[in-house]
Amino acid sequence: MNFPQTDKTLIQTLTEATRKKMTAKEVHNQRVSFILATLDDGKTSITQEKVEKELSKLEGAAA
């Protein structure tokens, strides 16, 4: 059976990405994005502003 081959450039790019240290701002933005996507059910009236506010409280408590 012939399986498709993954592009070597893609593998290299993904490997390099795993070695990159994310900044605190990047981690924060990633969390906001994840929360918004998780809660987006078409019924919830959650806003990015609300997520930012609550996440900032949690991040402040963790620091």
N, CA, C and O of each residue as an XYZ file, in Angstrom:
252
protein
N       0.845     -1.180      0.000
C       0.000      0.000      0.000
C       0.890      1.243      0.000
O       1.853      1.318      0.763
N       0.577      2.194     -0.834
C       1.338      3.445     -0.908
C       0.673      4.508     -0.033
O      -0.488      4.863     -0.236
N       1.421      4.999      0.928
C       0.928      6.066      1.784
C       1.483      7.392      1.278
O       2.609      7.443      0.784
N       0.703      8.467      1.395
C       1.218      9.775      0.971
C       2.398     10.192      1.854
O       2.432      9.896      3.048
N       3.341     10.868      1.257
C       4.517     11.326      1.982
C       4.287     12.752      2.486
O       3.744     13.597      1.775
N       4.705     12.994      3.706
C       4.594     14.329      4.276
C       5.728     15.193      3.742
O       6.876     14.756      3.659
N       5.393     16.398      3.392
C       6.362     17.355      2.868
C       7.472     17.579      3.896
O       7.191     17.901      5.051
N       8.708     17.414      3.487
C       9.852     17.574      4.394
C       9.940     18.993      4.962
O      10.371     19.180      6.100
N       9.539     19.982      4.182
C       9.553     21.368      4.661
C       8.556     21.546      5.800
O       8.828     22.259      6.766
N       7.410     20.900      5.683
C       6.405     20.966      6.745
C       6.952     20.348      8.023
O       6.809     20.926      9.100
N       7.565     19.203      7.918
C       8.152     18.541      9.081
C       9.211     19.422      9.722
O       9.259     19.545     10.946
N      10.053     20.031      8.913
C      11.108     20.901      9.430
C      10.502     22.115     10.137
O      10.956     22.496     11.216
N       9.494     22.713      9.539
C       8.850     23.890     10.124
C       8.182     23.544     11.458
O       8.285     24.302     12.423
N       7.502     22.408     11.507
C       6.862     21.980     12.749
C       7.890     21.680     13.831
O       7.682     22.016     14.997
N       8.983     21.058     13.456
C      10.049     20.756     14.406
C      10.636     22.042     14.988
O      10.858     22.139     16.194
N      10.882     23.014     14.134
C      11.417     24.299     14.596
C      10.423     24.998     15.520
O      10.823     25.623     16.503
N       9.144     24.897     15.213
C       8.115     25.540     16.027
C       8.067     24.957     17.433
O       7.772     25.674     18.389
N       8.350     23.671     17.569
C       8.331     23.052     18.901
C       9.485     23.538     19.764
O       9.429     23.440     20.990
N      10.515     24.055     19.142
C      11.689     24.533     19.889
C      11.587     26.006     20.254
O      12.378     26.503     21.055
N      10.618     26.709     19.671
C      10.472     28.142     19.914
C       9.801     28.388     21.260
O       8.758     27.804     21.556
N      10.391     29.239     22.059
C       9.818     29.622     23.351
C       8.778     30.715     23.105
O       9.074     31.749     22.506
N       7.560     30.467     23.577
C       6.499     31.459     23.410
C       6.648     32.553     24.468
O       7.028     32.284     25.608
N       6.344     33.784     24.071
C       6.360     34.891     25.020
C       5.106     34.813     25.888
O       4.156     34.102     25.561
N       5.114     35.539     26.979
C       3.946     35.572     27.867
C       2.724     36.095     27.112
O       1.611     35.608     27.310
N       2.932     37.079     26.255
C       1.824     37.639     25.474
C       1.266     36.596     24.495
O       0.052     36.492     24.324
N       2.148     35.831     23.859
C       1.701     34.785     22.936
C       0.888     33.714     23.661
O      -0.131     33.247     23.154
N       1.350     33.331     24.853
C       0.626     32.334     25.648
C      -0.746     32.887     26.037
O      -1.754     32.186     25.945
N      -0.777     34.137     26.466
C      -2.040     34.788     26.839
C      -3.006     34.796     25.654
O      -4.169     34.419     25.795
N      -2.529     35.222     24.500
C      -3.374     35.272     23.305
C      -3.875     33.881     22.913
O      -5.017     33.722     22.480
N      -3.021     32.891     23.066
C      -3.404     31.508     22.761
C      -4.513     31.046     23.699
O      -5.461     30.386     23.272
N      -4.393     31.392     24.966
C      -5.416     31.014     25.947
C      -6.751     31.681     25.640
O      -7.801     31.040     25.685
N      -6.702     32.967     25.329
C      -7.931     33.700     24.996
C      -8.601     33.052     23.789
O      -9.809     32.817     23.800
N      -7.836     32.769     22.772
C      -8.360     32.149     21.559
C      -8.983     30.790     21.864
O     -10.065     30.478     21.366
N      -8.311     29.985     22.675
C      -8.812     28.657     23.033
C     -10.129     28.763     23.797
O     -11.085     28.044     23.504
N     -10.171     29.660     24.776
C     -11.380     29.826     25.586
C     -12.554     30.272     24.725
O     -13.653     29.729     24.834
N     -12.320     31.253     23.876
C     -13.396     31.745     23.012
C     -13.902     30.647     22.082
O     -15.110     30.500     21.897
N     -13.004     29.889     21.508
C     -13.402     28.813     20.596
C     -14.154     27.715     21.336
O     -15.108     27.145     20.806
N     -13.732     27.423     22.545
C     -14.377     26.377     23.342
C     -15.786     26.778     23.757
O     -16.691     25.944     23.779
N     -15.972     28.037     24.082
C     -17.267     28.501     24.572
C     -18.219     28.943     23.466
O     -19.379     29.247     23.745
N     -17.763     28.984     22.235
C     -18.598     29.456     21.132
C     -19.586     28.366     20.711
O     -19.283     27.524     19.865
N     -20.758     28.402     21.316
C     -21.791     27.435     20.971
C     -22.984     28.107     20.286
O     -24.002     27.465     20.028
N     -22.851     29.386     19.997
C     -23.928     30.117     19.345
C     -24.978     30.625     20.324
O     -25.859     31.397     19.946
N     -24.889     30.198     21.569
C     -25.866     30.598     22.583
C     -25.235     31.460     23.678
O     -25.902     32.289     24.297
N     -23.960     31.251     23.897
C     -23.254     31.955     24.964
C     -22.877     33.354     24.515
O     -22.381     33.552     23.406
N     -23.114     34.312     25.379
C     -22.790     35.694     25.031
C     -21.463     36.104     25.672
O     -21.364     37.161     26.296
N     -20.472     35.273     25.514
C     -19.141     35.579     26.055
C     -18.396     36.453     25.053
O     -18.429     36.206     23.847
N     -17.735     37.460     25.562
C     -16.985     38.359     24.693
C     -15.493     38.206     24.971
O     -15.079     37.690     26.009
N     -14.717     38.664     24.028
C     -13.263     38.631     24.225
C     -12.897     39.487     25.425
O     -11.991     39.139     26.182
N     -13.582     40.588     25.603
C     -13.304     41.481     26.734
C     -13.523     40.752     28.067
O     -12.715     40.886     28.985
N     -14.615     39.982     28.173
C     -14.892     39.231     29.401
C     -13.815     38.176     29.643
O     -13.347     38.002     30.769
N     -13.435     37.486     28.599
C     -12.400     36.457     28.726
C     -11.092     37.095     29.155
O     -10.422     36.595     30.059
N     -10.724     38.192     28.516
C      -9.482     38.904     28.871
C      -9.486     39.305     30.345
O      -8.485     39.138     31.042
N     -10.613     39.832     30.812
C     -10.714     40.306     32.193
C     -10.536     39.148     33.170
O      -9.739     39.244     34.103
N     -11.266     38.062     32.966
C     -11.185     36.926     33.888
C      -9.828     36.232     33.804
O      -9.277     35.814     34.822
N      -9.298     36.113     32.608
C      -7.990     35.482     32.451
C      -6.895     36.320     33.102
O      -5.960     35.771     33.686
N      -7.002     37.617     33.009
C      -6.023     38.497     33.656
C      -6.046     38.315     35.171
O      -5.003     38.351     35.823
N      -7.245     38.120     35.727
C      -7.345     37.854     37.166
C      -6.616     36.566     37.524
O      -5.851     36.516     38.487
N      -6.865     35.527     36.733
C      -6.231     34.233     36.992
C      -4.720     34.293     36.811
O      -3.967     33.739     37.612
N      -4.286     34.967     35.756
C      -2.848     35.083     35.505
C      -2.174     35.904     36.582
O      -1.032     35.631     36.954
N      -2.873     36.907     37.085
C      -2.332     37.714     38.177
C      -2.208     36.910     39.452
O      -1.245     37.065     40.203
N      -3.188     36.047     39.697
C      -3.167     35.216     40.894
C      -2.063     34.165     40.808
O      -1.499     33.765     41.826
N      -1.760     33.723     39.591
C      -0.743     32.697     39.416
C       0.669     33.270     39.514
O       1.624     32.540     39.779
N       0.791     34.552     39.302
C       2.136     35.169     39.282
C       2.691     35.376     40.658
O       3.804     35.881     40.805
